[in-house]
Amino acid sequence: FEHCFERCFENCPHKPHTHQPLTHLSPTHRPLLMPPFNSTPAAQGLEPFDAAAVGTPLPRAPRNVFLHRPSASSTAKAPASDAAHAPVVAWTNYYELPVEYSVEIHRGLLDIENPTLATKLLPPDAPRRRFLVVDETVWSLYGARIKSYFASHSIDIKVVTIPGEEDNKAFTQVDKILDALCAFGLHRREPLLAIGGGVVLDVAGLAASLYRRGVPYIRVPTTLLAIVDASVGVKTGVDYASSAKGKLKNRVGSFYAPVAAFLDRGFIATQDERNVVNGMGEIMKLALVRSPELFGLLEEHGPRVVREKFQGKDEVGNRIIELSIQIMLEELGPNLWEYQLERCVDYGHTFSKIIEMLPTPPSLMHGEAVNVDGLFCAALSYSRALIPRAALHRIFDAMRALGMPTTHPGMEDVGVLRKGLEDAVEHRHGRQRVPLVSGKIGASVVVSDIGEEELVRAVEVVKELHR
């Protein structure tokens, strides 16, 4: 089916210009094709419609809709059983889904002089109002400033507060937002603002993707973790309580891009130290698999930056955040819908999603779990001779200096570790696809052959590091 579509498309005089090389377009005008045009039926496990069929562009939609009818000769050549069950007619509807969103670092988003939150991306014909989904803790800290800020810009606001902890990352919170949106009567092109940590951004994003089948939304992250992670990509979601497997992290969600993410490191000043360190877990991940420079900054300046909560007068904190965001965008940008499943940014996300959801103490926050997983994977790298002992000790020492957790009882349980690999195989389409540090700190390789004996050896390596 797609083979014949490709053939007729290549010969079609009406084919859209966007299938020519996109180098003539500015970056903001290059469309993301979804699904990818080179995704063949065979790659998706599907059988194509008769490859000899003729595809004809329809006059009312010549760039999008193609009619396919099997030719008489191809029908005659086909086995009788195949011919009897083949489609007698088919259409291909091809549509481009351009995705564009900006990630912007600002200073003083709540300063009266800064109009960004008040009016940026507000449609000119929309009412002067904003629908806000705000983390309960953020509202307790900044609620008065938020109200004063919007009032000074003559913007009416509707505020829905939801709790931001992982235990509350459930569809009940999505439903609360949807109910408020219905009462508010949000217009189709009117963006809602999500202000808070990663949980709030994910939950509000899922609500935005569902309300009227999709309305725009803007992310305003208020934690270090959300600034370098949740605000950068296009994932939304909630945890799900499965009757068969228990509570599963991020099992229900969508790929749904915001129209923008507005970042302000000033929010980090009101986080406690544990939450700042929690954010460093995702930054350390990026350093280990992508950036020797970032690792060097963490190694040399990380403890001070944590103490200062990224409010220092030098540019080190800014550089750490900017480098982390840029690395994430470089990795996610060409692969937003994760058609490529071998992703270095999955480092620290194989076992962490299991230990993070364990009901037994000590409980781990997301970035903490990622870091524990990250050290374990570094131990796997060492066991495979992918990195020398000196590199493993550098990683361990840098993590400890930052006050990051590096072990957890669940990571000593081979049954838990096996469950992590099983979940990875399910999530990454039949293969483990586990990123490991390789060659040097700041480079990686993806492997799919980790066995139980190797897990046991890595457990012992981590134990030895802590002796």
N, C-alpha and C positions, 0 to 999 in steps of 0.2 A: 504493500500500500504506500509506504513512504518512499520506496525506491522509485515507483512511477511518479510520485509527486515531485521528487527531486529532479527527475528527468524532464518532466513537463515544465517545472519551474525554471530550470536552466535555459529552456528554449522559449520561455514565455516573454513576449515583448512588453508585457505589462508588469513584470516583476518589480517590486519596490526598490528604490535606490539604496535603501538601508542594507541590502544584501551585497552591495559593493563594499570594497575595503572602507573601513570607517575612519581612516587616517585623516580624511579631509574634514571630519567633523571635530569641533572642539570637544574636550572631555565631558562637558556638561550636556552635550547633545548626542553622545554616542549611546544608542539604546542597548539595554540588556535583553538578549533574546531568550524567551522563556516559553516552552522548553527549548533547549539548545537545538539548533537546526541539524547538527551532526549526530543527534541522539537517535540511532537507528532502532527499528523494531527488535532486531537481534540483540542489541545491547540491553533492551528493556525486557527481554525474555518473551517477545511477542512474534507472531508470524505475520509477515507483510501480506497485504492484499496483492492480488495478481500483478506481478511486476510488469506484465505486458499491457496493463490497462492504460487507457488514454486519459490524461487529465486535462480538463478544459476550464480556464478561468471564467467565472460567472460575470456577466456584464455589470451588474450592480455592485460587485465587490471583487474586481479583477485582481487585486493585490492580496486578497485574503482567502476567498473561497474557491475551491477547485472541485469540479465534478469528475468522477472516475467511473468508467464502465469497462468491464473486461472485454477484450477483443474476441471476435469469433475464433480466431486461430489459437489464441492462448487457452480458451475454454475447451477447444477440441483436443488440445495436447494434454490437458489436465486429467488425472485419474478421475473416474466417474464419481467416486465417493467425495473427492475434493470439490469437483465442479458442482455437485448437488448441494453442498453446504457453503459454498463461497457467496459473498455478498453479490447481489445482482447490480447494485449501484452503491456508490459511496461518495462522501464529500470530505474534503480536508479543509478545516478552518484554521488558518494560520494567522496569529496575532502577535504583534510586538508589544512587549510590556517594558517600556522604559522605566528604569528606576534611578532616581536621583535624590540624594539627600545630603545636606551639609552637616559637618561636625565642626562646631565653632567654639573656640575658647574665648571667654569674655572675662572682664574684670568688673566686679560689682553689678551683677545682674539685678539685684534688688535696690540699687541706688536709684533715686528718683530721676536723676539726669539720664539714666540709661533706658531708652524706650523699647529695648529688644523684646522682653516678655510681654509688654503691653500691646504692641502693634505689629511686630514683625510677623509676616505671613498671615496676617488677618486680612481676609478678602475685603476689597474696597466697598463692596455692596453688602457686607455682613453687618449685623448689629455690633455696637461697641461693647462687647462682652467677651468673657473667657470662661470656659468650663475647665476647672482644675481638679485633678486627682492628686492628692497630697498625702505623703507618708504622715501618719499620726505623730511620730516623734518630730519630724520636720515642722509640722504645724505648731506643736507646742513650743518649739524654739523660734520659729520665724513667722508664725501666724500674724502677729501684729504688724510686722514689716510688710508682709505680703498684702494685707488689706490696705495699709497706708499707700503702698506702691501703686496698686491698681486704681485706688481712689484718686490719687494725684494725677493720673492720666485719664480720668473720667471713663474708666472701664468697669462695668458691672461684672461681678464674678459670682459663680456658683462653685462651691467647694465641696468635694466629696473626700473625706479622709478614710484611709484604710491602713491597717497595721502592716508593718514592713518585714516582719521576721519570716523565716522560711516556713514555720508552722502554719502561717496564714496564706501561703501561696496556693490557694485553692479556688475552685470555680465559684464558690460562694461570694468571693470578693469581686469576681468578674460580674456576677449577677447584680451585685449592689451598684456597680458603676452603670451597667446597662439600664437598670431601673431608673437611676437618676438622669441618664441621658434621655430616656423617653419623656420624663417629666419636664426636662429642660427644653426639649425640642431642638436639639443641635442640628444645624443645617449641614447638608451633604459636603460642602466645601469648607466648613468651619473647623479648624483644628482644635482638638482638646490638648491641654497641657498636663503632662505627667511629671510631678516633682517629687523626687525621693530616691531611694536606693534601688538596687537591681530588682528586688521583688516587686516593688510598686511599678517600675517601668515595664516589666514583663507582663504583669497583670493588666495594667492600663492599655498596653499595646494590644493584647489579645482582645480586650473589650472593643478597642477601636477597629480591629480587623473584623469584628462580628457585627457591630452596630450598622444597620443598613448595608450590610455586606462590605463595609469598609469606609471609614471616614479618616481624614488626616489627623495625625497627632504629633506632638513635639515632646521630645525627651529633655528633661532638666535633671541630670543626675546630681545627687547631693552627697554621695559617698565616694571615697577613692576607688573602691572596687567598681562601682557603676560608671565612674568617669572613664576608666581604662578598659572596661569590658562591656557591660550591658548597653551603654549608650552608643557603641560603635557599629554594631551589626544590625541585623534585621529580624532577630528571633524574638518571639513572644511566647508566653506559655505559663502553665501552672503544673504543680505536682498532681499526681493521680493516685487514688487509693484503689488498687486492684484487688479483687477478691481472690485472685490466684497467687499474686506475688507481693501483696502488701503495698506500702507507699512507694511510688516511683517518681523520681525527680524529673521534672520537665517532660513528662510523657505526653502531655496534651498541649498543643500550641500551633503556631503558624509562623511562616516567614512573611513578615509584613513590615515594610520599611517605614520609618518615620519621615516626615518632611524635613525635619532638622533635629539636631541635638545641640543644645546650648549648655556649655560647660563653664564652671566657675570654681576654681580651686579654693576660693574663700570658704565654701561650705565645709571643707575638710577640717577647718579650725574648730568646729563644734563636735567633731567625732572624738570618742575616747580612743586611747592608744590601741586597744585590742582591735577595734574596727579599722584603724589605719593600717595596722600590721596585716589584717585580713586582706585589705586591698593589695598589699605588697605580694601576696601569693600569686595573683595573676600577672603582676609585673615580673616577678622572678621567673615564672613560666616562659614568658617571652624572651627574657634574657638568656635562658638556658638553651633554647632551640633556635634563636634568631640573631642575637646581638651581643657580641663580646663587649661593645661599648656600654650597653645598658648594664651588663653584669658588672663591669668595672665601676660604674657609677654606684651601683648598689653596694658593692664590696667596700668601696672607699668612703662613700658619703651616706649610705643608707640609714645607719643608726641615727645620725644627726637629723636627717630629713624626717624620720619618723618622730623624733622628739619635737621638732619644729612644726609637725603636722603640715608640711609643705608650705609653710608661711615664711620661710627664710628669705633674707634679703638678696642672696645670690641667686643665680639662675639654675642651680642644680636641680631643685625640685621641679621647675618648669621643664627642664630638659628631660627628666625622667618621664614625666607625664606625656610630653609631646612625642617623645620617641616611642613610648608604649602605644599611643593612639595610632601613630603612623604605621608601626609594624602591623598592628591589628588590621588596619585598613588595607595595607598591601596584601595581606593574606586573605582577607575576607572579600575584598572588592571584586576580584575576578571570579569568585566562587560563592556568591551570596546564597544560592539555593543548595549548596553542598552537593553538586553533581560529582565533584571530585571528593572522594571520601578519605583519601590519604592526606591528612591535614596536620601540619606541625603544631597548630594552635590547639589541637586536642591533647597536647602534652599535659599530664597531670589530671586528665579527665577520664581515665579508664577505671580506676579503683575508687576515686574520690566520690563519685555519685553513689556508691554503695555505702562507704563508711560515713558519709555525711547524713545518710538517712537511718543509720542504726539507732535503735531506741536506747541502747545501753550507753552510759557515760564513759568517758567525757564526750560531750557534744562538740561538734566542730562546725564552725561557720564555713561558707563555701570556699573562700580563699585559703583558709587554714587546711581544709581537706585537700585542695589542689596542691598545696605545698608538701603535705605528707606523701601524697601520691608522687609528686615530682622527685622527692628524695629517693623513694623506692625505685622509681624508674631509672634514676641515676645509678642506683645499685645494680639494676639489671644491665645497664650499659657497662659498668665496671666488670660484672661477671662475664660479659661477652667480649671483654677486652676492646670495647669500643672507645673507652676513655681510660687513662692511667689512674692509679690510686691518688696521685697528687691532685688531679682534677676533681675526683670525688670528694676529697677532703676540703678543697676550696669551696665547693658547692655547700657542703655541710657547715663549714665554718661561717660562710656568708649568711646562711639561713639562721643559724643560731645567734649571730651578732644582731640580726634584725628582730630577734625575739619570736621567730616563727616556729610553730610546732613542727616537729620532724618525725614523730612516731605516734602510733595509736594502736590500742590492743587489737582492733579489727585488722590491721595490716600484718599481724602475726598469725592470723587465722587463715590457713590455706583454703578453707572452704569459702571464706569471704572473698579472697583473692580470685579463686576460681569463678565465683559468681560475677566478679568484675569483668573477667575475660569473656564469660558467656554473654553478658549484657553487651559488651563491645562487639562481639560477633553479630548479635542481633541488630544492634544499632548501625553498624558499619557494613551491613549487607554481606554477611557470610564470612568475613575475615576479621582478624583481631585489629589490624591496622593501628598498632600502638607506636606512637612516636617515642624515640629514644635519643638522648644526646649522643652524638657520634663524632669522633675525630677531635673535636675541641669544644669547649664551652661556647655556645652560640651557633652550633650547627646540629643537624639532626638527620635521622633516618627513620623510616617507618617499617616495622616488622610485624609478621603475622604468625610466628612459629614459637611463641613462648609456651613452654611446657611446665608441668607441675614441679619437676625437679629444679627447674630454674627459679621458680617462685620460692621454693624452700631455701635455695642458696642466697637469694636476694634478701630474704628475711634475716638470715644469719649475718650478712654484710651490714645491714642496718643496725642490728643489735651490737655488732662489734664497734660501729661508729659511736655508739652511745656509752660504751664501757669506759 
